[in-house]
């Protein structure tokens, strides 16, 4: 049953029902409180009541903060995800309560971000938000619909096809020479990416205990697709590894994800290269390897791809190169 009492300058309504937690809400007038109570009791009688008290008290920023504490640390790419999610927490969208976070507000956020970053980045941010809200609905009692699922996603950008030429690689390596205050870890990281086709995260997780220079292999206990993988090392890769000083941590390349990313971008600018990202090194490496490993199964074993359709996006021979192979 419902009860009402004056609370400050307003009226507080309280509903008590067996099997339900007490529900309270404050209104300006007693009539408003009574209308609220009648409506809520009707929903309870019909079995349609959903308690949104927790959602009303919780902002999107609160959810992201809790997700960063309880969920993100156990995920792959936790360091990068943490930085990206903390950036979203600084946006105005994070201050809305979950009951007021409508699809229209998500759409406004999408449109504002499209003026600042690429469509791919916006798609990734919307996916983050959707995953966090779904987790909160399942695990934390946030009883609201997921507004992200009702918002149109930006059109996915075309897959990148950038492959560096030998001349561009030479310019880039020269621009990454560890002179002055430049880190001496960045150039070998790029050289290993080109020699092994490893992903950036795989390179940064490499440990000396998993490298066999004599047998020319590098073991990756945990990769992007969830499987362990042993990567064969070319003579070039072995030479690069042999020249890297051993760090006390046992990590081959003791630099952080974003440190490597920032230093690489500076090197690209110094080299005067256009539209080059670190992941383009993997595409370049796979394209080069395809000349030595025409068997796509062998090539996939080196690159770590489970799907040949995905591998096809990375192998980018030119029409002229294919014509020469045809004779």
Buried (B, 14 or more C-beta within 10 A) or exposed (E): EBEBEEBEEBBBBBBEBEEEEEBBBBBEEBEBBBEBBEEBBEEBEEEEBEBBBBBBEBBBBBBBBBBBEEBBEEEEEEBBBBEEBEEBBEBEBBEBBBBBBBBEBBBBBBEEBEEEEEBEBBBEBBEBBBBBBBBBBEEBEBBBEBBBEEBEEBEEEEEBEBBBEEEBBEBBBEBBEEEEEBBEBBBBBBBBBBBBBBBBBBBBBBBBEBBEBEEBBBBBEEBEEEEEBBBBBBEEBBEBBEEBEEBEEEBBBEBEBEBBBEBBEBBBEBBEBEEBBBBBBBBBBBBBBBEEBEEBEEBBBBBBBEEEEEBEBBBBBEEEEEEEEEE
